[in-house]
Amino acid sequence: MEKVVFITGAARGIGLATAKKFAANGWKVVAFYRNSPGPEIENVSYYQLDVTDWESISRGFETAHRDCRRVDCLINNAGILLDKRLQGYEREDMENVIKVNELGVYLCTKKILEMMERGSMVNLCSTAAQAGSMDPIYAASKGAVWSFTKSMAMALAPRIRVNCVAPGIVNTDMGNKGWGPSELEQRIAAIPLGKMAEPEDISAGIYFLASEEAAHITGTCLDINGGYVLR
């Protein structure tokens, strides 16, 4: 039977590129979206889901699992960036970022463990978690994802591998948010490879960590940032 991957936030950007990558490699893709589905792609099926709501996750995951009869991988990709400094945040804004970027990962992971015995998970982190950011709430939420990844890698080994990917600036709606032309040029100039990533650059790393090519890798964070953050 073909393998099945669940991807949250899969209607656009990195999530959509990841859905295309898995589909091109023969996987059955369950692509979750919140507001509207992405384009029609062979081997990709869309299901609506709100990662901040346990009932929505349960309903979406159970329906997809019933349709596909198995799940081999979870990609926790859904996330938001408000691009605010601390003084610009209201409590409601903070809670919203934390709910989507952190709680969504926790809840989706908890639910998938009811139906996945073996396989892999990949969570989306960020260079903001490593180097800091002018948006401290976003950076902190992604730092929590990295800590959660390491904890789950220990807890679920050896049957399920858990890793994360930390993108730098990516050419998506979120990646381009908040930058003026001159600011973006300066940021790109600070990247040793001299360019921002495309969504396909990130999806390639996600697919690698999810695949059997990474069979002996768990609890790690793959940096895909053009050398912007070196560890």
C-alpha positions in Angstrom: 0.0 0.0 0.0 1.2 3.5 -0.7 2.3 5.5 2.3 0.1 8.3 3.6 1.2 11.7 5.0 -0.9 14.2 6.9 0.2 17.9 6.3 -1.3 20.8 8.2 -1.4 24.3 6.6 -1.1 22.7 3.2 -3.1 25.0 1.0 -0.2 27.4 0.1 3.4 28.3 0.7 5.7 25.6 2.3 2.8 23.3 3.0 1.6 23.3 -0.6 5.2 22.7 -1.9 5.5 19.8 0.6 2.2 18.3 -0.5 3.5 18.4 -4.1 6.9 16.9 -3.1 5.3 13.9 -1.3 2.8 13.4 -4.1 5.5 13.4 -6.7 7.3 10.7 -4.8 4.3 8.4 -4.7 2.7 9.2 -1.4 -1.0 9.7 -0.7 -1.2 13.2 0.7 -3.8 14.4 3.1 -3.6 18.2 2.9 -5.3 20.1 5.7 -6.4 23.7 5.3 -8.2 26.2 7.5 -10.0 28.6 5.1 -9.8 27.4 1.5 -8.1 24.4 -0.2 -5.2 24.6 -2.5 -5.1 23.7 -6.2 -6.2 20.3 -7.5 -3.2 17.9 -7.5 -3.1 14.2 -8.3 -2.8 12.1 -5.1 -3.6 15.1 -2.9 -6.9 15.2 -1.0 -8.0 18.3 1.0 -9.7 18.3 4.4 -10.7 21.3 6.5 -9.2 21.6 10.0 -8.5 24.2 12.7 -5.3 23.2 14.5 -6.3 25.2 17.6 -9.5 23.2 18.1 -9.3 19.6 19.5 -12.7 18.7 18.1 -11.8 19.9 14.6 -8.5 18.0 14.7 -10.2 14.9 15.9 -12.9 15.1 13.2 -10.4 15.9 10.4 -7.8 13.3 11.3 -10.4 10.6 11.9 -12.2 11.2 8.6 -8.9 11.3 6.7 -7.7 8.1 8.4 -10.9 6.3 7.7 -10.6 7.3 4.0 -6.9 6.4 3.7 -6.9 3.5 6.1 -3.4 4.4 7.4 -1.0 7.2 8.2 2.8 7.0 8.1 3.9 10.6 8.6 2.7 13.9 10.1 4.0 17.3 9.0 3.1 20.0 11.5 3.4 23.0 9.2 0.5 25.3 10.1 1.7 28.6 11.5 1.2 32.3 11.7 3.4 35.4 11.9 2.0 38.7 13.0 5.2 40.6 12.6 4.9 42.8 15.7 7.2 44.0 18.3 6.3 43.2 21.9 4.7 46.6 22.6 2.5 46.1 19.6 1.0 42.9 20.9 -2.2 42.7 22.7 -2.8 39.6 24.9 -5.3 38.2 22.3 -2.6 38.5 19.6 -0.1 36.6 21.8 -2.6 33.9 22.6 -3.5 33.5 18.9 0.2 33.0 17.9 0.7 30.5 20.7 -2.4 28.6 19.9 -1.5 28.1 16.2 2.3 27.8 16.4 2.5 25.8 19.7 -0.8 24.3 20.8 -1.6 23.2 17.2 1.6 21.2 17.1 0.9 19.6 20.5 -2.7 18.7 19.7 -2.0 17.3 16.2 0.8 15.2 17.6 -1.4 13.9 20.4 -4.1 13.0 18.0 -1.9 11.3 15.4 -0.5 9.0 18.1 -4.0 7.4 18.3 -3.6 6.1 14.8 0.1 5.9 13.8 2.1 3.0 15.3 5.3 3.6 13.3 6.6 6.4 11.0 7.9 9.9 11.3 7.0 13.4 12.1 8.5 16.7 11.0 7.7 20.0 12.7 8.3 23.5 11.3 10.7 25.6 13.4 12.4 28.8 12.3 15.8 30.6 12.4 13.9 33.1 14.7 14.1 30.4 17.4 17.8 30.2 17.1 18.9 33.8 16.4 16.0 35.8 17.9 13.6 38.1 16.1 12.0 41.5 16.3 8.8 39.5 16.8 9.5 37.9 20.1 6.3 36.0 20.4 6.7 34.3 17.1 10.4 33.5 17.9 9.4 32.1 21.3 6.6 29.9 19.9 9.1 28.4 17.4 11.6 27.8 20.2 8.9 25.8 22.0 8.4 23.7 18.9 12.1 22.8 18.8 12.0 21.8 22.5 8.9 19.8 21.9 10.5 18.0 19.0 13.5 16.9 21.1 11.2 15.7 23.9 8.9 13.7 21.5 11.9 12.2 19.7 13.0 10.7 23.0 9.5 9.6 24.0 8.6 7.9 20.8 11.8 6.2 19.8 12.4 3.8 18.2 9.0 3.4 16.6 8.5 7.0 15.5 11.2 9.5 14.4 10.6 13.1 15.2 12.6 16.0 13.7 12.1 19.6 12.7 13.1 22.0 9.9 14.2 25.6 10.6 13.7 27.8 7.5 15.2 31.2 7.1 13.6 33.8 4.9 11.3 32.0 2.4 9.7 33.4 -0.7 6.1 33.0 0.6 3.4 35.4 1.7 4.6 34.9 5.3 8.3 35.2 4.4 7.8 38.5 2.6 5.6 40.0 5.3 6.6 43.2 7.0 9.7 43.9 4.9 10.2 47.1 2.9 12.2 46.7 -0.4 15.4 48.1 1.1 15.0 46.0 4.3 14.5 42.8 2.3 17.5 43.6 0.2 19.7 44.1 3.3 18.4 40.8 4.9 19.1 38.9 1.7 22.6 40.5 1.5 23.3 38.9 4.9 22.6 35.4 3.6 25.9 33.8 2.5 24.2 32.0 -0.5 22.9 35.4 -1.5 19.2 34.6 -2.0 16.1 33.8 -0.1 14.8 30.2 -0.1 11.9 29.0 -2.3 9.2 26.8 -0.7 10.6 23.9 -2.7 14.0 24.2 -0.9 12.2 23.7 2.4 9.9 20.9 1.2 13.0 19.0 0.0 14.4 19.0 3.5 11.1 18.0 5.0 10.7 15.1 2.7 14.3 13.9 3.4 13.7 13.8 7.2 10.3 12.0 6.7 11.8 9.4 4.3 13.7 6.3 4.9 16.8 8.2 3.7 16.8 9.6 7.2 16.1 6.3 8.9 18.8 6.9 11.6 18.0 10.6 12.3 15.7 11.7 15.1 15.6 14.6 17.5 17.4 16.9 15.1 16.8 20.3 13.5 17.7 20.8 9.9 18.7 24.4 9.1 17.6 25.5 5.6 18.6 29.2 5.7 21.4 29.7 3.1 24.0 30.0 5.9 22.2 32.9 7.6 22.4 31.1 11.0 25.4 28.8 11.5 25.6 26.5 14.4 
